Amino acid sequence: MSLGPRLDLRQSQSLVMTPQLQQAIKLLALTNVELEAYIGEELDRNPLLDTGADEDRGGPEPEAAPAAAPDEAGVDQIVAGGEGTAESPLDVDYAAETFHHDSNADSGGSGSGAAGQATDFDSFAAAEASLAELLVEQAVAVLSGVRLMIARHLIDLIDDAGYLTGSVEDVAERLDACPIEVEQVLRVVQGFEPCGVGARTLGECLMIQAREADRCDPAMACLLEHLDLLARGDLAALKRLCGVDHEDITDMIRELRSYNPKPGLKYGGGSAQAVIADVFVSRARAKDGSGLWRVELNTATLPRVLVDHRYHAELSRTGTKATKTFLSDCMTSANWLIKALDQRANTIVKVATELVKQQQAFFEKGVHHLRPLTLRAIADEIGMHESTVSRVTSNKYLQCERGLFELRYFFTSAIQATEGGDAVSASAVRDRIARLIAVEPAHDTLSDDKLVDLLRGEGFDIARRTVAKYREAMNIGSSVARRRAKLLETAV
């Protein structure tokens, strides 16, 4: 066989991630709030995009790209048929293998809305002072010189809960100061607000608050030294050690419950971010009287995006060749963004509608009727790829009569039923476990083995370790811990 250069023609297929395809994947995974920020960047970048604000000033409304009707061909069909805009096709296929990669599933309408935005009064509120800032402000008011420097160092060692994370000896060695002086400064810091800050242990934190309330008598001090007995509910030992009767120990425990074990947590936290629903589900009635569910996007959080053809025409008449080339690219990008937003909205509604259909019993009767459901089951029903459904349901929320739920909440694993019955959702089993524990008597708490027997009697084929795992995931203690807590509540 001779060796030498030659030319060959070979036909092959390869996947090319165009910028438009990458943008489509990104848009699909964004929440409405994130989408608003993304479109804001596009408005700054593309002069042909507009929010329709000129309507309020009496100006002509920019033309919007036509939205796809519900029964029109989706993007999959557009790509398959080679159709698209005159400038550039919408080369996105939500059912393609492209979406199989880099998604949450692998690791485990219209895009237009209201033109105006409601005033965000939270943006006018001053930032809340952190715990450290509050403590430094108090230290500056009462200390100076070396003592103020020691206080600042101690404050730096106080965590978010208000506890001192270092020792007095380490601070004294680091600052080359006298340990007695550091201890004295710490006592001053422990007198700051919030009451109980700067403590090294839970007992010391409660002791500071007891002194502030003028309740730190010898009996209370003894109780705080034996918090382990209180945690076990051993009231007899506590009464003997503290030298008090049942009425006194009950009053002391009631006093302790009024104290804050983590005083620093009420400071320094950022402003709470409200979760905004992406999809609304409401009950409707058909003409025949049967119950239906209406699924719609939350358009209040979707920015209105239009293409300003008038502005494009004006610049095209007087602009240079470079300007016209730039405008052509902007028009292509704007038209594609409008179509991508519209397809994103249609896809979200399509997935949410099928989800409501699959979990209709939940919306009508509650969590104990939640069915086992997987991403693949939804994908097969609507003819899309599983990873597309994963992106649509990631970090998006649904608002219905029963509350606000993340879309991923409705996808749960299955628990097999006994005697060949239908499988049930793991969430329904967890709800049933919580309900059984909620009504158990204080003197006869349900062990995990007893819970297994009760669940199997109701048709749930479940193992003991699964019950323990679900119980711990719901932050429910063991039967022994629950018995002690309930006996203590009964005594107090």
N, C-alpha and C positions, 0 to 999 in steps of 0.2 A: 504494500500500500504506500502510495507516494504521499509525501508531506509537502504542503505548500498553501499559500493563501488562496481563499476562494470566497465567493459571495453566496449566501443561502437566504431564502425567504421562509420564514416560519410564522405561523399564526398561533397566537396564544392570548389568553385573557388574564387581566390583572386588575386588581382593585385600586383605584386612584382616589384618594381623599382630597377632593377639591375644597377650596376655601368655603364655597357655598354649602357643601355637604357637612363640613365641620361646624359651620354656623348653625345648620339645621339641628344637628345633634345637640349642640349647646342650648339652643332655644327650647328644645323639648324637655330638658331636665330642669329648666329654671322655674321657680315659683313666680307668681304674679308680681310680687314685690321686687324680686331680682330682675324680672323682665322689665319692669319700669325703669330701673337703673340702667339696664343695658340699652334700652331704647333712647334714654337720655343721652348716652354717649353717641349713639348713631345720629341723633338730631344735631349734635354739635359737629359731627364729622361730615354729614351730608346736607348741603344747603337746599336740596329738593324735597327733603322730608319736612312735614309740618304737622302741628297738632290741632289745626283748625281754630286757633285763637282769633283769627281775623273775623270769624263769624260774629263775635261779640262786639266788634268795632264796625260792623256793617259792611265789611269787605266781602268780595266774592269768595266762596268756599273752594279750596283746592279740590281737585278731583281725586277720588279714592279708587284704588285698584278694585276691580270687581271681586266680590267674595264668592267662593265656591258654594253652590247650593248643596243642601244635604244629600240630594240624590245624584249629584254630579260625580264624575270619576275623580277619585282621590289622586294623591301624588304618585302612588304606585302605578296607576293606569296612565298618568301623564308621562312618566318616564318610559314606560313600556311602549307607548305610542309615539315617542319622539316629539311630543308636543311641549310647549313652553311659551315663555314670553318672546317677543320679537328680538329683544336684546340678548337674553340668555335663558336657557331652559332651567326649570326648577328641578335640578338633578338630585332629588331626594327620594329614596325608597325606604319607607319605614319598615317594610317587611323583608328587606334585603339582609344578607349575612353581615353586612357592614355593622349593623347595630348589635351584633352578637358580642362585639368586643368592647372592652373598657366601660362596662356598665355595672350597676350594683348587683345585678343578678349573677354576674360571673364570679363575683366575690361572695358570695353567700347565696253656633257661633261665628266668632270672628275675633281677630286681634285688636279690634277697635273698641274703645270704650268712651266714657264721658270725657268731654274736652276739659272741663274744669276740675281742679283738685281742691279738696276740702282743706281748710286751714289747719295746720298741724300745731296746736297750741303747746304740745309737749316740747317743741323745739325752742320755745321761749323760756322754759323753766331752767333755772340755774342748776348746774351740776351739783349733786349731793356731795358734801364733804366726806372724805374717806375717814376711817377710824384713826389712822395715823395723823392725818391733818387735824382732826378734832383734839387728839391728845397733845400734839405739839402746841396747839393754840393755848391749851390750859397750862402746859408746862411753862411756856414763855411768860404767862401772867403771874406765876408764883415762884419761879426759880430763875437763877442767873449764874453766870460764870461756870465753874467746873460742874456744879450740880446740874445745870441746864444741859451741859454736854453729856453727862451721864444719863440724864432722862431721855435725851434724844436717842442715844444708843439703845437704851432699854425699849423704847417705843418701836424702834426698828425690828426688835426681836419678838414683838407681839403679833400673833397670827390673826387671821380674819375673825376667828371665834372670840378673840380677846385674851388668849392665854400667852404667857411668856414662854418662849421656846428654848431659851438659854438659861444657864445658871448664873447666880450672882458671882460665884468664884471665877467663872470664865470671863465675865464682863470686867471684873476687877483686874484680872491678870492682863486682859487685852488693853485696858485703858491705863494700866499702872496706877490704879486707885486703891483705896482702902476698902476691903469687903464690907466693913461696917457702914461706911459712907454710901456704898452702892445699895446696901439693904435699906438704908434710911430713905434714899431717893426712890427706891421701888415702893416703899410704903406711901410716899407722896403720890406716886403715879397710881397706886391702887385706890387712892381717894378721888380720882377723877371720874367723870361721867364717860361711859355708862358704868353704873355701879357693878363691881365685880371684875372689872378689867385689870389685867396685869397679874392675875393669879397663876400659880404654877400647877395646881391640881383642881379637880372639881370641888373637893372639900374646902379648899382655900377660897375658891370663887363664891361658894355658898356662905362661907363664914363671913366674908366681906359684906355681903348683902344682909346677913343676919345682924351684923354690927350696925349697919346703916339703919335698919328697922328697929334697933334697940331690942332685939330678941336673942342676943348671944349670951344666954345664961349658961351655967355649967352643964345643965342637962342637954341643951341644944349643942354645945360644943362636943359633948360625948357622942351624941347622935351623928354629928358630922365626921367624927373620927371612925365611925363604924358603918359607913355607907354600904359596905359589902353585905352586912347583915340585913340592911334595909332592902337591898337588891334581891336578896333571897326571901324576903318576906318573913324573917324570923323575928316577929314582934315580941315574943316572950323573952328572948335574949336581950333585945333592945330595952325593954322595960326594966329588966334586972340590972343592966349596966348603967342606965341613965337614972335609975332610982325613981321612976315615975309610974303612975298607974295607967290604965288603958285610955282614959279620957285625955290625959296629958300627952301621951305618945301620939294619939290621933291628932290632937291639935298641932303638935310639932311637925308631923308629916304634912298636914294641910298647909302649914306655913312654908315648908320647903317647896311645895309644889307651886307656890306663887312666885318663886325666884326664877331667874333666867340663867340656865346652865351655860349658855353661850352668848354673853352680853354683846360681843362685838359684831354679831351677824346682822344687827339692825343698822349698821353703818357700812358705807363703802361699796355696797353693791350698785352696779349700774342700773339704769332705769329699765324696768321690765318691758320687754318687747312683746307686744300683743301678737298672737298667732291669727293670721287673717285667712279665712277660708278661700280656697281657689274654686270650689264647686259648691253650689247650693242644691239640696235635694228637698223637695216639698211634695206634700200630698195633693193629688188632683183627683177629680172624679170624671169618669167617662160618661158618655151620653146614656149608656145602658145601666149606669149606677155602680159599675165595678170600680174598685180602687186602683188608681194608677199613681206613679211617682214621676214627678217632673225633675229633670236634671238640667241645670244651666250654669254657665260660668259666672263668676263674680266679676262683672264688667266694671264695677266701680274702681277696681285696682288695675285695670288694663288701660294703659294710655292710648289715646286716639292718635293714630298715625295715618297721614294722608300724603299723597304725592302732589306737589305744587306744579302742575303742568303749565300754568300761566307764567310763573317765574322762569321755568325752563324755556318757554317760547320766547320771552323777552330777551334773555341772554343769548339764545341761539341766533337771533337776528343780528345782533350787534357784536358778538364775540369773535375772537380770533380762532384760528384752527385749533390751537392748544386748548382754548376755553371750551370749544365744542366737543373736543375729545374728552375733557374732564367731565363735562355735563352728561355726555353719553354714558360714561362709567357710573356716574352718580345715579342716572335714571335706571340703569340696569340693576344696580344695587338696591335702589328704593323699591322698584317693582318686585324684585325677588323677596325683599324683606316683608312686604305686604302679604305676598302669597304664602311665605313661610309662617307668618303669624296666623294667618287664616287656617292653614293646614294644622298648625299646632293646636289651635282652639278646637277644631273638628276632631282631632285625635283624642284630646283630653275628654271631650264630651262623649265620644264613642266608647272609650275605656270605662269612664264613670257610669255610663248607662248600662253597660254589660255587668259591671260590678254590682250595681243596685239590683239588677235582674237576678243575679246569682244569689245575693244575700237579702232578698226581699223579706224573708221571715224575720231577719234581724230588725229591719226598719219597722215592721209591724208589731213584733212581739218582744224584742229585747235581745240581750247578749246571749242568753241561754239557748237561743235558736240560731246562733251563728254557725254557718256550715264550714267544713274544711274547704279551702280554696287555695289554688296555686296560680302563679303568674302564667304558667303554660296553659292552664284551663281557659283563662281570659283570652290569651293570645290566639288559641285555636278557634275560639268562638268568633272573634272579630277579624280573623285572617291577617294578623300581624305577627311580627317576631316577638319572642318572649322578652328580649332585652329592650324592645320598644316599650312594652308595657311596664317594664321595670323603671325606665326613665320617666314615664308619665306619672307613675305613682310615687316617685321618690320626692320627699319633702313637700308634698302637697296635701291639703286638708279639705275635708268634706264637712259641711254644716248641714245638719238635719234636725228633726224634732227631738232626737235623743241626745244631741250635743254636737261637739266638734271632734272629729276623728281624723287621724292621719289615714290616707288611703291604704297604707301598708297594714293598718290595723285589721283590715278585712281579709288578709291572707294569713291563714293559720294552718298548722299541721293537723293531721287527723288522728283521732283516738278511736281504735276499733271498738265496736260494740259487742256485747256478749250475745250468744245465741244467734249469730249471723245477722244482726240488725245493721242499720245504716251507721256509718262512721260519724263521729261527732267532732266538732272543733275543739282544739286545745284551749281556746279562750273560753268556750262554754264550760269546759271542765274546771278551769281555774275559777270561774265565777261561781260554780256550784260548790267548790271547796271553801271559798270565802263565805258563802252563805251558810254552810254547815257549821263552820267555826264561829260565825257571828251569833248563832243561837245556842251554842253549847253551854251547859250549866257550869258554874264556877267550880263545883265539887267533882265534876266528872268531865274533864276536858277530853277531846277526841285525840287519840294517838294516830300516827300515820297509818298503822295497821287497821285501826278501826275505821278511818276514813276510806281506806281501800275497800273494806267490806261493805260500807254504805254505798260507795260509788258503784261497785259491782252489782249490788242489789238493785241499783237504778239503771243498770244496763251499760256501765262504762267499764271496759276491760282495761285496767290500768295497774301498773306495778307500784310498789311502795316507794321505790326511789324516784319515780316520776311525781308522785304526790309530794314528796319532800322537796323536790326541785321546784315545783310550782308554788308551794307554800313559802319557801325562802325567797323566790322571785317577787312575791307580793309583800315581803317584809313582815311575815307572820311568824312568830316564835314557835318553838316546840311546845308540846302539850305541857311539859313541866314548867316552862317559862310562863305560859299563859295561865296556868293554875295559880302560880305565885302572884302574878300581877292581879288576877281577879280576886284572890283572897285578900290582898292588900287593899284593893279598892273597896271591898265589902267592909273591911275593918275600919277604914277611914270614913 
